[in-house]
Amino acid sequence: MIITSPKRLGALALVAAFAIGACSSTGGSTAPSAAAPSAATSAAPASDAASASAATTLPQPATDAIKLQGAGATFPDPLYQVWFQAFNGKYSNVQVDYQSIGSGGGIKAITEGTVDFGASDAPMKDEELAALPAGSKMLHVPTALGAVVVIYNLAGVTDLQLDAANVAGIYLGTIKKWNDPAIAANNPGATLPSTAILVTHRSDGSGTTNAFTTYLDTVSPDWHTKVGKGKEVNWPTGVGAQGNDGVAGAVKQTDGAVGYVELNYATQAKLSSAKLKNADGQYVPGSTDGVTSAAEAAVSSFPADFRQAPIINGAGATTYPIASYTYLLVYQDQKDAAKAKTMVSFMAWALTEGQASEADLGYAALPAPVQEKALAELHQITSGGAAVWP
């Protein structure tokens, strides 16, 4: 994917910064110790990512020319493209071809073995894990967190507040006009037009949809009964668009349209996003700080198998109510030793040095305890039964 907005300049600057760092480096990179999770519950500052500890030397990729093929979530695609370029700048023999086809497509591709890694914002379900090749095990490696925001295109309205009932009503099709009394009640003093609401949703299997519908399923009994949650649902109303960028594009083209995307895509498209009412009764905008607050509040319950559900209505006055991890999906035992070594090297780099680029691209870095658990998980990857990173 090509990043096309002012964000692209920041992305290129980040790649350049990584490249300068790689050129000036004279030895192996280091990572935090992965021996045991920290008791800390705050996210590691991005500036400390590369210098957090010198306890563990990061694994190096294979020296042969390696091309890794991946596919999946559109949610983290802008971040991943920056990472892949930066890693190639550090190791010119490594190239990564990543196709952002949606989380459902990524799960399908890695299950069928047509890619070296998949990517999904929605953890694989038990039935999806059961469909893997016999004797295999899939690892979920968290890489970042993001906010799913409600974007809108409404002439003259740049500040909009919505509560859970508003969002559910819009997507159930029971709230049809922007000046509906239920919306007006949350926006005193605002002049809301009688424009019809055009609902836009994802047409593909999507982790962003999983997070958004998990929110609706949590806050609305009607939605829970009539629709439910998942990467794909039977939408009561609206039109579909492919990918986060497709939804953003559709909303931008139509006055009165509403949609849901990962925060970065709203920023790229220069679209307004609504402030959502959180569990503390505060209207908060989508932000990396709001996502970090959600992740920190939930870190003590992060599951042992890494399959963390979207964090909905987390506690805290500044917490954003729809936050989601995104994952790289890799088989625990790898057939190709050189690719396995390279993949582990890339993931270890992404979990340490790569975290520094997340905030500038609209993502939240992993909380320190989750980062350390993820690094420890990489030691479980084998090739031919032998540990890739002992």
C-alpha positions as CSV (number, residue, x, y, z in Angstrom):
1,M,0.0,0.0,0.0
2,I,1.2,3.5,-0.7
3,I,0.5,6.0,2.1
4,T,-1.0,9.0,0.4
5,S,-1.4,12.0,2.7
6,P,0.6,14.2,5.0
7,K,1.1,11.0,7.0
8,R,3.2,9.7,4.1
9,L,5.9,12.4,4.9
10,G,6.0,11.2,8.5
11,A,6.2,7.6,7.4
12,L,9.1,8.3,5.0
13,A,10.8,10.3,7.8
14,L,10.5,7.3,10.1
15,V,11.9,5.0,7.5
16,A,14.9,7.4,7.0
17,A,15.4,7.6,10.8
18,F,15.4,3.8,11.0
19,A,17.9,3.7,8.1
20,I,20.2,6.2,9.7
21,G,20.1,4.1,12.9
22,A,20.9,1.0,11.0
23,C,23.8,2.6,9.2
24,S,25.3,3.9,12.5
25,S,24.9,0.6,14.3
26,T,28.0,-1.4,14.8
27,G,26.6,-4.4,16.6
28,G,23.6,-6.5,17.3
29,S,20.4,-4.8,18.5
30,T,19.1,-5.4,22.0
31,A,15.7,-6.2,23.4
32,P,14.1,-6.3,26.9
33,S,14.6,-9.5,28.7
34,A,11.9,-12.0,27.7
35,A,12.5,-14.3,30.6
36,A,9.5,-13.1,32.7
37,P,6.8,-10.6,32.4
38,S,7.3,-7.3,34.2
39,A,4.9,-6.2,36.9
40,A,4.7,-2.8,35.3
41,T,1.3,-1.9,33.8
42,S,2.2,1.1,31.7
43,A,3.2,1.2,28.1
44,A,6.9,1.4,27.4
45,P,7.8,4.9,26.1
46,A,8.6,4.7,22.4
47,S,11.9,6.4,22.9
48,D,13.0,3.6,25.3
49,A,12.2,0.8,22.8
50,A,15.7,0.2,21.6
51,S,17.4,1.0,24.9
52,A,15.1,-0.6,27.4
53,S,17.7,-3.3,28.3
54,A,20.9,-4.8,26.9
55,A,20.0,-8.2,28.4
56,T,19.1,-9.9,25.2
57,T,20.6,-9.6,21.7
58,L,18.0,-9.6,19.0
59,P,18.2,-12.5,16.6
60,Q,19.6,-11.9,13.1
61,P,17.9,-12.8,9.9
62,A,19.2,-15.4,7.4
63,T,22.0,-14.1,5.2
64,D,20.6,-15.5,2.0
65,A,18.2,-13.5,-0.1
66,I,14.8,-13.9,1.6
67,K,11.3,-12.9,0.5
68,L,8.5,-13.3,3.0
69,Q,4.9,-13.3,1.8
70,G,2.1,-12.1,4.1
71,A,-1.5,-11.1,3.9
72,G,-4.3,-10.0,6.1
73,A,-5.5,-7.0,8.1
74,T,-5.8,-3.5,6.5
75,F,-5.9,-2.0,10.0
76,P,-2.1,-2.1,10.6
77,D,-1.1,-1.9,6.9
78,P,0.4,1.7,7.0
79,L,2.5,0.7,10.1
80,Y,3.6,-2.6,8.5
81,Q,4.7,-0.9,5.3
82,V,6.9,1.4,7.2
83,W,8.3,-1.5,9.2
84,F,9.0,-3.6,6.1
85,Q,10.8,-0.7,4.4
86,A,12.8,0.0,7.5
87,F,13.8,-3.6,8.0
88,N,14.8,-3.9,4.4
89,G,17.0,-0.8,4.9
90,K,18.7,-2.6,7.8
91,Y,18.9,-6.0,6.0
92,S,18.9,-5.4,2.3
93,N,18.6,-9.2,1.6
94,V,15.2,-9.3,3.2
95,Q,12.0,-8.3,1.3
96,V,8.4,-8.6,2.6
97,D,5.4,-8.6,0.3
98,Y,2.3,-7.9,2.3
99,Q,-1.2,-7.8,0.8
100,S,-3.8,-6.0,2.9
101,I,-6.8,-8.1,2.1
102,G,-8.6,-8.0,5.5
103,S,-8.3,-10.1,8.6
104,G,-10.6,-12.9,7.3
105,G,-8.4,-13.2,4.1
106,G,-5.3,-13.3,6.3
107,I,-6.6,-16.1,8.4
108,K,-7.7,-18.1,5.3
109,A,-4.3,-17.6,3.6
110,I,-2.2,-18.7,6.6
111,T,-4.6,-21.7,7.3
112,E,-4.1,-22.8,3.7
113,G,-0.4,-22.2,3.8
114,T,-0.3,-19.8,0.8
115,V,1.7,-17.2,2.9
116,D,4.5,-17.2,5.4
117,F,2.5,-15.2,7.9
118,G,-1.0,-13.9,8.3
119,A,-2.3,-10.8,10.0
120,S,-5.5,-10.2,11.8
121,D,-7.0,-7.8,14.3
122,A,-9.5,-10.5,15.4
123,P,-7.9,-13.4,17.2
124,M,-8.6,-16.7,15.5
125,K,-11.7,-18.5,16.9
126,D,-11.6,-22.0,18.3
127,E,-13.2,-23.4,15.2
128,E,-10.7,-21.6,13.0
129,L,-7.8,-23.1,15.0
130,A,-9.4,-26.5,14.7
131,A,-9.3,-26.1,10.9
132,L,-5.5,-25.8,10.9
133,P,-3.4,-28.7,9.5
134,A,-3.2,-31.6,11.9
135,G,-0.5,-31.3,14.5
136,S,0.1,-27.6,13.9
137,K,-0.1,-24.7,16.3
138,M,-0.7,-21.1,15.5
139,L,0.9,-18.3,17.5
140,H,-0.7,-14.9,17.8
141,V,2.0,-12.2,18.1
142,P,0.6,-8.8,19.1
143,T,2.3,-5.9,17.4
144,A,0.2,-2.8,18.1
145,L,-3.1,-1.4,19.3
146,G,-5.5,1.0,17.6
147,A,-8.8,2.8,17.9
148,V,-11.8,2.1,15.8
149,V,-13.4,5.5,15.2
150,V,-16.8,6.5,13.8
151,I,-16.1,8.8,10.8
152,Y,-18.7,11.0,9.2
153,N,-19.1,13.5,6.4
154,L,-21.6,16.2,7.3
155,A,-21.3,19.7,5.9
156,G,-20.9,22.3,8.6
157,V,-20.4,19.8,11.4
158,T,-16.9,19.3,12.7
159,D,-17.6,18.4,16.3
160,L,-20.0,15.6,17.0
161,Q,-20.8,13.6,20.1
162,L,-22.4,10.2,20.0
163,D,-23.4,7.8,22.8
164,A,-23.7,4.1,22.5
165,A,-27.4,4.2,21.7
166,N,-26.7,6.7,18.9
167,V,-24.1,4.5,17.2
168,A,-26.3,1.3,17.6
169,G,-29.4,3.2,16.3
170,I,-27.5,4.4,13.2
171,Y,-26.2,1.0,12.4
172,L,-29.6,-0.7,13.1
173,G,-31.2,1.7,10.8
174,T,-33.6,3.1,13.4
175,I,-31.9,6.6,13.4
176,K,-32.1,7.8,9.9
177,K,-31.5,11.6,10.0
178,W,-28.6,13.5,11.4
179,N,-30.9,15.8,13.3
180,D,-32.7,12.9,15.0
181,P,-33.6,14.0,18.6
182,A,-31.5,11.2,20.1
183,I,-28.3,12.7,18.4
184,A,-29.4,16.3,19.0
185,A,-29.7,15.6,22.8
186,N,-26.0,14.8,22.9
187,N,-25.0,17.9,20.9
188,P,-26.6,20.9,22.6
189,G,-26.0,24.1,20.7
190,A,-25.1,22.3,17.5
191,T,-27.0,22.9,14.3
192,L,-27.5,19.4,12.8
193,P,-29.0,19.2,9.3
194,S,-31.9,16.9,8.3
195,T,-29.5,15.1,5.9
196,A,-30.2,11.4,5.6
197,I,-27.6,9.1,7.1
198,L,-25.9,6.8,4.7
199,V,-24.4,3.9,6.6
200,T,-21.2,2.4,5.3
201,H,-19.6,-0.8,6.5
202,R,-17.0,-3.3,5.5
203,S,-17.8,-5.7,2.7
204,D,-14.9,-8.1,3.5
205,G,-14.1,-10.2,6.6
206,S,-12.5,-7.7,8.9
207,G,-10.9,-7.4,12.3
208,T,-12.0,-3.7,12.3
209,T,-15.5,-5.0,11.9
210,N,-15.0,-7.5,14.7
211,A,-13.9,-4.7,17.1
212,F,-16.8,-2.4,16.0
213,T,-19.5,-5.1,16.2
214,T,-18.1,-6.3,19.5
215,Y,-18.7,-2.8,20.8
216,L,-22.3,-2.7,19.4
217,D,-22.9,-6.2,20.7
218,T,-21.8,-5.0,24.2
219,V,-23.7,-1.8,24.4
220,S,-26.9,-2.6,22.6
221,P,-29.3,-5.5,23.6
222,D,-31.1,-5.0,20.2
223,W,-27.8,-5.4,18.3
224,H,-26.9,-8.5,20.4
225,T,-30.2,-10.1,19.6
226,K,-30.6,-9.2,16.0
227,V,-27.0,-9.0,14.6
228,G,-24.2,-10.1,16.9
229,K,-20.5,-9.7,16.5
230,G,-17.7,-11.0,14.3
231,K,-15.4,-10.3,11.3
232,E,-18.5,-10.6,9.1
233,V,-22.2,-10.0,10.1
234,N,-25.5,-9.5,8.3
235,W,-25.8,-5.8,8.3
236,P,-29.3,-4.4,8.9
237,T,-28.7,-1.4,6.7
238,G,-26.0,0.4,4.6
239,V,-23.6,-0.2,1.8
240,G,-20.3,-2.2,1.9
241,A,-16.8,-1.1,1.0
242,Q,-13.6,-3.1,0.8
243,G,-11.0,-2.4,3.5
244,N,-10.5,0.5,5.8
245,D,-9.4,2.7,2.9
246,G,-12.5,1.7,1.0
247,V,-14.8,2.7,3.8
248,A,-12.9,6.0,4.3
249,G,-13.2,6.7,0.6
250,A,-16.9,6.0,0.5
251,V,-17.6,8.3,3.4
252,K,-15.5,11.1,2.0
253,Q,-17.4,11.0,-1.3
254,T,-20.9,11.3,0.2
255,D,-22.4,14.1,2.3
256,G,-24.3,12.5,5.2
257,A,-22.2,9.3,5.2
258,V,-21.0,7.5,8.3
259,G,-18.5,4.7,8.6
260,Y,-16.0,3.0,11.0
261,V,-12.2,2.8,10.4
262,E,-9.0,2.5,12.2
263,L,-7.8,5.9,13.4
264,N,-4.9,6.2,11.0
265,Y,-7.3,6.0,8.0
266,A,-9.5,8.8,9.3
267,T,-6.4,10.9,9.6
268,Q,-5.2,10.1,6.2
269,A,-8.5,10.9,4.6
270,K,-8.9,14.1,6.6
271,L,-12.3,13.0,7.9
272,S,-13.9,14.0,11.1
273,S,-14.6,11.3,13.7
274,A,-17.1,11.5,16.5
275,K,-16.3,11.7,20.1
276,L,-17.8,8.6,21.8
277,K,-19.2,8.5,25.3
278,N,-17.1,6.1,27.4
279,A,-17.8,4.0,30.4
280,D,-17.1,7.0,32.7
281,G,-19.6,9.1,30.9
282,Q,-17.0,11.3,29.1
283,Y,-17.1,12.1,25.4
284,V,-13.6,11.2,24.1
285,P,-12.0,11.4,20.7
286,G,-10.2,8.4,19.2
287,S,-6.5,8.8,20.1
288,T,-3.5,6.7,20.8
289,D,-3.5,8.0,24.4
290,G,-7.1,6.8,24.8
291,V,-6.2,3.4,23.4
292,T,-3.1,3.2,25.7
293,S,-5.4,3.9,28.7
294,A,-7.7,1.0,27.6
295,A,-4.8,-1.4,27.2
296,E,-3.2,-0.5,30.5
297,A,-6.4,-1.0,32.4
298,A,-6.8,-4.5,30.8
299,V,-3.2,-5.7,30.9
300,S,-3.6,-7.8,34.0
301,S,-6.2,-10.0,32.2
302,F,-4.2,-10.4,29.0
303,P,-4.8,-14.1,28.1
304,A,-2.1,-16.7,28.1
305,D,-2.8,-17.7,24.5
306,F,-2.6,-14.0,23.4
307,R,-6.1,-14.0,22.0
308,Q,-7.3,-10.8,23.5
309,A,-10.8,-9.7,22.5
310,P,-11.3,-6.1,21.6
311,I,-11.2,-3.9,24.7
312,I,-14.7,-2.3,25.0
313,N,-15.7,0.4,27.4
314,G,-12.5,0.1,29.5
315,A,-12.4,2.0,32.8
316,G,-11.0,5.5,33.0
317,A,-12.0,9.1,32.2
318,T,-9.7,9.3,29.2
319,T,-10.2,5.8,27.9
320,Y,-11.5,5.4,24.4
321,P,-14.2,2.7,24.3
322,I,-13.2,0.7,21.2
323,A,-9.6,-0.5,21.3
324,S,-8.1,-3.5,19.6
325,Y,-4.8,-5.4,19.4
326,T,-3.6,-6.5,16.0
327,Y,-1.6,-9.7,15.5
328,L,0.9,-11.5,13.2
329,L,-0.1,-15.1,12.8
330,V,2.7,-17.6,12.4
331,Y,2.9,-21.4,12.8
332,Q,4.9,-22.4,15.8
333,D,6.9,-25.0,13.8
334,Q,8.2,-23.6,10.5
335,K,9.2,-25.8,7.5
336,D,11.7,-23.4,6.0
337,A,14.6,-22.7,8.4
338,A,15.9,-19.6,6.7
339,K,12.5,-18.0,6.5
340,A,11.8,-19.0,10.1
341,K,15.0,-17.3,11.2
342,T,14.2,-14.2,9.2
343,M,10.6,-14.0,10.4
344,V,11.7,-14.3,14.1
345,S,14.3,-11.6,13.5
346,F,11.7,-9.3,12.0
347,M,9.2,-9.8,14.8
348,A,11.7,-9.3,17.5
349,W,12.8,-6.1,15.8
350,A,9.1,-5.0,15.5
351,L,8.5,-5.7,19.1
352,T,11.4,-3.5,20.2
353,E,12.9,-0.9,17.8
354,G,9.7,-0.9,15.6
355,Q,7.5,0.2,18.5
356,A,9.0,3.7,18.3
357,S,7.2,4.5,15.0
358,E,3.7,3.6,16.2
359,A,2.4,6.8,17.8
360,D,3.4,8.9,14.8
361,L,1.3,6.7,12.6
362,G,-1.8,6.6,14.8
363,Y,-1.2,3.4,16.7
364,A,-0.5,2.7,20.3
365,A,2.6,0.8,21.4
366,L,2.3,-2.5,23.3
367,P,2.2,-2.2,27.1
368,A,5.5,-3.3,28.6
369,P,4.2,-6.6,30.1
370,V,2.6,-7.6,26.8
371,Q,5.7,-6.6,24.8
372,E,7.8,-8.9,27.1
373,K,5.3,-11.8,26.8
374,A,5.4,-11.5,23.0
375,L,9.2,-11.5,22.9
376,A,9.1,-14.6,25.1
377,E,6.6,-16.2,22.7
378,L,9.1,-15.9,19.9
379,H,11.4,-18.3,21.7
380,Q,8.7,-21.0,21.2
381,I,9.1,-20.9,17.4
382,T,10.9,-23.9,15.9
383,S,12.0,-25.3,12.6
384,G,12.3,-29.0,12.3
385,G,11.7,-29.2,16.1
386,A,14.8,-27.0,16.9
387,A,14.3,-23.6,18.5
388,V,14.9,-20.7,16.0
389,W,15.8,-18.3,18.8
390,P,17.0,-20.4,21.7
